[in-house]
Amino acid sequence: MRGIAGIGARFRAHPVATAIELGSFLTCFLLLLTTVAAVASGPPTGTVTGDRLWLVVIAAGGFFVLFWTLVVPLYERLL
């Protein structure tokens, strides 16, 4: 199935895996938009107040990598 009905059927069959995949897709999309906004705002200046957008990109990207590197394999192993 495709579209919303397919996502709904997939969520009913595998709720945790579907939530992880949709969350990952949304995270990647938001990271892309935030990175574009950070690049448009200019290079980092070295001040915390002026570089908040860059810090968000780095922190969210780091969390995303740790999530897929640590949490997902642990979940699959304990499943």
Rosetta constraint file for C-alpha pairs under 8 A:
AtomPair CA 1 CA 5 HARMONIC 6.75 0.50
AtomPair CA 1 CA 6 HARMONIC 4.39 0.50
AtomPair CA 1 CA 7 HARMONIC 7.99 0.50
AtomPair CA 2 CA 6 HARMONIC 4.64 0.50
AtomPair CA 2 CA 7 HARMONIC 7.29 0.50
AtomPair CA 3 CA 7 HARMONIC 6.45 0.50
AtomPair CA 4 CA 8 HARMONIC 6.12 0.50
AtomPair CA 5 CA 9 HARMONIC 6.14 0.50
AtomPair CA 6 CA 10 HARMONIC 6.01 0.50
AtomPair CA 7 CA 11 HARMONIC 5.97 0.50
AtomPair CA 7 CA 18 HARMONIC 7.97 0.50
AtomPair CA 8 CA 12 HARMONIC 6.28 0.50
AtomPair CA 9 CA 13 HARMONIC 6.30 0.50
AtomPair CA 10 CA 14 HARMONIC 5.99 0.50
AtomPair CA 10 CA 15 HARMONIC 7.39 0.50
AtomPair CA 10 CA 18 HARMONIC 6.76 0.50
AtomPair CA 11 CA 15 HARMONIC 4.46 0.50
AtomPair CA 11 CA 16 HARMONIC 7.74 0.50
AtomPair CA 11 CA 17 HARMONIC 7.93 0.50
AtomPair CA 11 CA 18 HARMONIC 5.43 0.50
AtomPair CA 11 CA 19 HARMONIC 7.36 0.50
AtomPair CA 14 CA 18 HARMONIC 6.03 0.50
AtomPair CA 15 CA 19 HARMONIC 6.07 0.50
AtomPair CA 16 CA 20 HARMONIC 6.17 0.50
AtomPair CA 17 CA 21 HARMONIC 6.17 0.50
AtomPair CA 18 CA 22 HARMONIC 6.04 0.50
AtomPair CA 19 CA 23 HARMONIC 5.85 0.50
AtomPair CA 20 CA 24 HARMONIC 5.98 0.50
AtomPair CA 21 CA 25 HARMONIC 6.17 0.50
AtomPair CA 22 CA 26 HARMONIC 6.16 0.50
AtomPair CA 23 CA 27 HARMONIC 6.00 0.50
AtomPair CA 24 CA 28 HARMONIC 6.09 0.50
AtomPair CA 24 CA 64 HARMONIC 7.93 0.50
AtomPair CA 25 CA 29 HARMONIC 6.19 0.50
AtomPair CA 26 CA 30 HARMONIC 6.12 0.50
AtomPair CA 27 CA 31 HARMONIC 5.98 0.50
AtomPair CA 27 CA 64 HARMONIC 7.82 0.50
AtomPair CA 28 CA 32 HARMONIC 6.12 0.50
AtomPair CA 29 CA 33 HARMONIC 6.41 0.50
AtomPair CA 30 CA 34 HARMONIC 6.03 0.50
AtomPair CA 31 CA 35 HARMONIC 5.90 0.50
AtomPair CA 31 CA 57 HARMONIC 6.39 0.50
AtomPair CA 31 CA 60 HARMONIC 7.40 0.50
AtomPair CA 31 CA 61 HARMONIC 7.25 0.50
AtomPair CA 32 CA 36 HARMONIC 6.21 0.50
AtomPair CA 33 CA 37 HARMONIC 6.22 0.50
AtomPair CA 34 CA 38 HARMONIC 6.05 0.50
AtomPair CA 34 CA 53 HARMONIC 7.18 0.50
AtomPair CA 34 CA 57 HARMONIC 6.48 0.50
AtomPair CA 35 CA 39 HARMONIC 6.08 0.50
AtomPair CA 35 CA 54 HARMONIC 7.59 0.50
AtomPair CA 35 CA 57 HARMONIC 6.28 0.50
AtomPair CA 36 CA 40 HARMONIC 6.08 0.50
AtomPair CA 37 CA 41 HARMONIC 6.18 0.50
AtomPair CA 37 CA 53 HARMONIC 7.84 0.50
AtomPair CA 38 CA 42 HARMONIC 6.67 0.50
AtomPair CA 38 CA 43 HARMONIC 7.84 0.50
AtomPair CA 38 CA 53 HARMONIC 5.70 0.50
AtomPair CA 38 CA 54 HARMONIC 5.87 0.50
AtomPair CA 39 CA 43 HARMONIC 6.66 0.50
AtomPair CA 44 CA 50 HARMONIC 7.60 0.50
AtomPair CA 44 CA 51 HARMONIC 5.74 0.50
AtomPair CA 44 CA 54 HARMONIC 7.02 0.50
AtomPair CA 45 CA 50 HARMONIC 6.72 0.50
AtomPair CA 45 CA 51 HARMONIC 6.62 0.50
AtomPair CA 46 CA 50 HARMONIC 7.64 0.50
AtomPair CA 46 CA 51 HARMONIC 6.93 0.50
AtomPair CA 47 CA 51 HARMONIC 6.04 0.50
AtomPair CA 48 CA 52 HARMONIC 6.16 0.50
AtomPair CA 51 CA 55 HARMONIC 6.21 0.50
AtomPair CA 52 CA 56 HARMONIC 6.16 0.50
AtomPair CA 53 CA 57 HARMONIC 6.35 0.50
AtomPair CA 54 CA 58 HARMONIC 6.25 0.50
AtomPair CA 55 CA 59 HARMONIC 5.94 0.50
AtomPair CA 56 CA 60 HARMONIC 5.82 0.50
AtomPair CA 57 CA 61 HARMONIC 5.91 0.50
AtomPair CA 58 CA 62 HARMONIC 5.97 0.50
AtomPair CA 59 CA 63 HARMONIC 6.06 0.50
AtomPair CA 60 CA 64 HARMONIC 6.05 0.50
AtomPair CA 61 CA 65 HARMONIC 6.23 0.50
AtomPair CA 62 CA 66 HARMONIC 6.19 0.50
AtomPair CA 63 CA 67 HARMONIC 5.96 0.50
AtomPair CA 64 CA 68 HARMONIC 6.39 0.50
AtomPair CA 65 CA 69 HARMONIC 5.97 0.50
AtomPair CA 66 CA 70 HARMONIC 5.65 0.50
AtomPair CA 66 CA 71 HARMONIC 7.33 0.50
AtomPair CA 67 CA 71 HARMONIC 5.02 0.50
AtomPair CA 67 CA 72 HARMONIC 6.49 0.50
AtomPair CA 68 CA 72 HARMONIC 5.26 0.50
AtomPair CA 68 CA 73 HARMONIC 7.30 0.50
AtomPair CA 69 CA 73 HARMONIC 6.75 0.50
AtomPair CA 70 CA 74 HARMONIC 6.32 0.50
AtomPair CA 71 CA 75 HARMONIC 6.10 0.50
AtomPair CA 72 CA 76 HARMONIC 6.15 0.50
AtomPair CA 73 CA 77 HARMONIC 6.02 0.50
AtomPair CA 74 CA 78 HARMONIC 6.09 0.50
AtomPair CA 75 CA 79 HARMONIC 5.94 0.50
